[in-house]
C-alpha cells in the first residue's frame, strides 16, 4: 500500500507543477509581432520568464521521474496500472510526446546580413530586414497544410497548445527564446510539403523580401529528419474553432 499511496500523491504534485509551467509559458508567450510595429524592449521580462520556466521544468522533471519510478513499481502488482501505461505510451506518439525520425524537409530562415559596423543600411526600413512572427507562422501553416506529421522549431516539438511569438528580435516558444537563424523541421511527404510552401502567400512574400533585401530562405529535403518529443505541459484551458 505504501507504493500505491506514494504514486497517488506524486501524480497530483506533477499536475500542480505542470499547471505552473503552462501558466508561465502562456503568460510569457503573449509576445508582439514585429511586423505590427511594437518594438518595446522586453528582454528583462523574457529573462525573468525563462528563469521561472527553467525552475518549473526542473521540478517537473524530478516529479515525473518519481512518478515513473512509483508507477513502474506499482505496475508489477496492479494490472490496471500496467494497462493504463500501455495506453499512454501508444497515445504519446499521436499527441507529440515521442521523438520521430523520417523523411521530411528543413526550412531555414535568417535575417539580412548587417554591414561591417554591425548595423543595417540607413536607407532601408529595419523592419524589412528581419524574420518576423508572421514569416515563421506562414512556414508552419504551409507545412501543416502539406500534411506534416510532426514539426519542430529549433529544438522543440510543436503540439496543439504551442504558440510561436516574437518578442523584440527574438522568437519565444514554450517559455524559451531563440535568435535567428530559425530552423523548422517537418516529417511527412517532402514533395507535398514543398509544394505547399511554394503556394503559401506569406512564404512567397518572404521570398520576395529575401531576393530584394538579402534575407535567408532555404529548404532542404532529407530521408532522415528528426524531431524531438514534446516534454512540456499538456493542459489546455480552452479552445476556439477558427473559421476557414
C-alpha positions as CSV (number, residue, x, y, z in Angstrom):
1,X,0.0,0.0,0.0
2,X,2.9,2.4,0.6
3,X,3.9,2.3,-3.1
4,X,0.3,2.9,-4.2
5,X,0.0,5.9,-1.7
6,X,3.2,7.4,-3.0
7,X,2.0,7.1,-6.6
8,X,-1.3,8.8,-5.7
9,X,0.5,11.7,-4.0
10,X,3.1,12.1,-6.8
11,X,0.6,12.4,-9.6
12,X,-1.2,15.5,-8.1
13,X,2.1,17.1,-7.5
14,X,3.1,16.7,-11.1
15,X,-0.3,18.2,-12.1
16,X,0.4,21.3,-9.9
17,X,3.9,21.9,-11.4
18,X,2.6,21.2,-14.9
19,X,-0.1,23.9,-14.4
20,X,2.5,26.3,-13.1
21,X,4.8,25.7,-16.1
22,X,1.9,26.1,-18.6
23,X,0.8,29.3,-16.9
24,X,4.4,30.8,-17.1
25,X,4.7,29.7,-20.7
26,X,1.3,31.1,-21.7
27,X,1.9,34.4,-20.0
28,X,5.4,34.8,-21.4
29,X,4.2,33.9,-24.9
30,X,1.9,36.9,-25.2
31,X,4.5,38.5,-27.5
32,X,4.3,41.0,-30.2
33,X,4.5,40.6,-34.0
34,X,7.4,42.8,-35.1
35,X,5.7,43.5,-38.4
36,X,2.9,45.2,-36.3
37,X,5.3,47.9,-35.3
38,X,5.8,47.5,-31.5
39,X,9.5,47.1,-30.6
40,X,9.5,47.9,-26.9
41,X,12.5,46.4,-25.1
42,X,11.2,43.3,-23.2
43,X,14.4,41.4,-22.6
44,X,14.1,41.8,-18.9
45,X,10.6,40.3,-18.9
46,X,11.9,37.4,-21.2
47,X,14.8,36.6,-18.9
48,X,12.6,36.5,-15.8
49,X,10.0,34.3,-17.6
50,X,12.8,32.0,-18.8
51,X,14.1,31.7,-15.3
52,X,10.7,30.8,-13.9
53,X,10.1,28.2,-16.7
54,X,13.6,26.7,-16.2
55,X,12.9,26.3,-12.4
56,X,9.5,24.8,-13.1
57,X,10.9,22.4,-15.7
58,X,13.5,21.1,-13.2
59,X,10.9,20.5,-10.6
60,X,8.6,18.9,-13.1
61,X,11.4,16.6,-14.4
62,X,12.1,15.4,-10.8
63,X,8.4,14.7,-10.1
64,X,8.0,12.9,-13.4
65,X,10.9,10.7,-12.6
66,X,9.4,9.9,-9.2
67,X,6.0,9.2,-10.7
68,X,7.6,6.9,-13.3
69,X,9.5,5.0,-10.6
70,X,6.4,4.6,-8.4
71,X,4.1,3.6,-11.3
72,X,6.6,1.1,-12.6
73,X,6.9,-0.5,-9.2
74,X,3.1,-0.5,-8.9
75,X,2.6,-1.9,-12.4
76,X,4.1,-5.1,-11.4
77,X,1.3,-5.8,-8.9
78,X,-1.6,-3.9,-10.5
79,X,-2.7,-4.9,-14.0
80,X,-4.8,-1.8,-14.3
81,X,-1.7,0.5,-13.9
82,X,0.2,-1.6,-16.5
83,X,-2.7,-1.3,-19.0
84,X,-3.0,2.4,-18.4
85,X,0.7,3.0,-19.0
86,X,0.4,1.0,-22.2
87,X,-2.4,3.1,-23.5
88,X,-0.5,6.3,-22.5
89,X,2.6,5.1,-24.4
90,X,0.5,4.4,-27.5
91,X,-1.1,7.8,-27.4
92,X,2.2,9.5,-26.8
93,X,3.2,9.3,-30.4
94,X,-0.1,10.7,-31.6
95,X,0.0,13.8,-29.4
96,X,3.7,14.5,-30.0
97,X,5.3,13.1,-26.9
98,X,7.5,10.6,-28.7
99,X,10.5,11.6,-30.9
100,X,10.2,10.7,-34.5
101,X,12.6,10.2,-37.4
102,X,11.5,10.0,-41.0
103,X,11.6,11.7,-44.5
104,X,10.8,15.4,-44.5
105,X,12.0,18.9,-45.0
106,X,14.0,21.5,-43.1
107,X,13.3,25.2,-43.6
108,X,16.0,27.8,-42.5
109,X,15.0,31.5,-42.1
110,X,17.6,34.2,-41.4
111,X,17.8,37.9,-41.1
112,X,19.5,40.0,-43.8
113,X,23.3,40.4,-43.2
114,X,24.4,43.5,-41.4
115,X,27.2,45.9,-42.5
116,X,30.8,45.8,-41.3
117,X,29.7,48.2,-38.5
118,X,27.1,45.7,-37.3
119,X,24.2,47.9,-38.5
120,X,21.7,47.7,-41.2
121,X,21.7,50.2,-44.1
122,X,20.2,53.5,-43.1
123,X,18.2,53.9,-46.3
124,X,16.2,50.7,-45.6
125,X,13.5,50.1,-43.0
126,X,15.0,47.7,-40.5
127,X,11.6,46.0,-40.3
128,X,12.1,44.7,-43.8
129,X,15.4,43.1,-42.9
130,X,14.5,40.6,-40.2
131,X,12.4,37.5,-39.8
132,X,9.1,38.1,-38.2
133,X,6.5,36.0,-36.3
134,X,4.2,36.2,-39.4
135,X,7.0,34.7,-41.6
136,X,7.6,31.8,-39.2
137,X,3.8,31.2,-38.9
138,X,3.4,31.2,-42.7
139,X,6.0,28.4,-42.9
140,X,4.3,26.4,-40.2
141,X,0.9,26.9,-41.8
142,X,2.2,25.7,-45.1
143,X,3.8,22.6,-43.6
144,X,0.7,21.6,-41.7
145,X,-1.4,22.2,-44.9
146,X,1.2,20.0,-46.8
147,X,0.4,17.1,-44.5
148,X,3.3,17.3,-42.0
149,X,3.1,14.6,-39.4
150,X,5.4,16.3,-36.9
151,X,7.1,19.7,-36.7
152,X,9.8,21.2,-34.6
153,X,11.0,24.7,-34.3
154,X,14.7,24.9,-33.2
155,X,14.9,22.1,-30.6
156,X,11.3,21.9,-29.6
157,X,8.3,19.9,-30.8
158,X,5.1,21.7,-31.7
159,X,1.8,20.4,-30.2
160,X,-1.8,21.6,-30.1
161,X,-1.0,24.1,-27.3
162,X,2.1,25.6,-28.9
163,X,2.3,29.3,-29.7
164,X,5.2,30.9,-31.6
165,X,5.6,34.6,-30.6
166,X,8.0,37.4,-31.4
167,X,9.4,39.5,-28.6
168,X,11.8,42.2,-29.8
169,X,14.1,40.5,-32.3
170,X,13.8,37.0,-30.7
171,X,11.3,34.1,-31.0
172,X,9.6,32.8,-27.9
173,X,8.4,29.2,-27.8
174,X,7.3,27.3,-24.7
175,X,8.9,29.9,-22.4
176,X,12.3,29.8,-24.2
177,X,13.8,32.4,-26.6
178,X,15.6,31.8,-29.8
179,X,17.5,34.1,-32.2
180,X,17.9,33.7,-36.0
181,X,18.6,31.6,-37.9
182,X,15.3,29.8,-37.2
183,X,15.3,26.1,-38.3
184,X,11.9,24.4,-38.8
185,X,11.9,20.7,-39.4
186,X,8.9,18.7,-40.6
187,X,8.3,15.0,-41.2
188,X,6.0,14.0,-44.0
189,X,5.6,13.8,-47.8
190,X,8.5,16.0,-49.0
191,X,7.0,16.8,-52.4
192,X,3.6,17.8,-50.9
193,X,5.1,20.0,-48.2
194,X,7.5,21.7,-50.7
195,X,4.6,22.4,-53.0
196,X,2.6,23.8,-50.0
197,X,5.5,26.1,-49.1
198,X,5.6,27.4,-52.7
199,X,1.9,28.1,-52.7
200,X,1.7,29.8,-49.3
201,X,1.2,33.6,-49.8
202,X,3.1,34.5,-46.7
203,X,6.1,32.4,-47.7
204,X,6.0,33.8,-51.2
205,X,6.1,37.3,-49.7
206,X,9.1,36.5,-47.5
207,X,10.9,35.0,-50.5
208,X,10.4,38.3,-52.3
209,X,11.9,40.2,-49.4
210,X,14.7,37.7,-49.4
211,X,15.5,38.5,-53.0
212,X,15.4,42.2,-52.5
213,X,17.0,42.6,-49.1
214,X,19.1,39.5,-48.7
215,X,17.2,37.6,-46.1
216,X,17.8,33.9,-46.0
217,X,15.3,31.3,-47.1
218,X,16.4,27.7,-47.7
219,X,14.5,24.5,-48.0
220,X,16.2,21.1,-47.9
221,X,14.8,17.6,-48.1
222,X,16.1,14.6,-46.2
223,X,15.2,11.0,-45.7
224,X,16.1,11.2,-42.0
225,X,14.6,14.3,-40.4
226,X,14.5,14.0,-36.6
227,X,12.0,15.9,-34.3
228,X,12.1,15.5,-30.6
229,X,9.2,14.5,-28.3
230,X,7.4,17.3,-26.5
231,X,8.3,17.5,-22.8
232,X,6.3,20.5,-21.6
233,X,2.8,20.8,-20.0
234,X,-0.2,19.4,-21.8
235,X,-3.0,21.2,-20.0
236,X,-5.5,23.0,-22.3
237,X,-7.7,25.6,-20.6
238,X,-9.9,26.4,-23.6
239,X,-10.1,26.2,-27.3
240,X,-11.9,28.0,-30.1
241,X,-12.6,27.0,-33.6
242,X,-11.1,29.3,-36.2
243,X,-13.2,29.9,-39.3
244,X,-11.5,28.9,-42.5
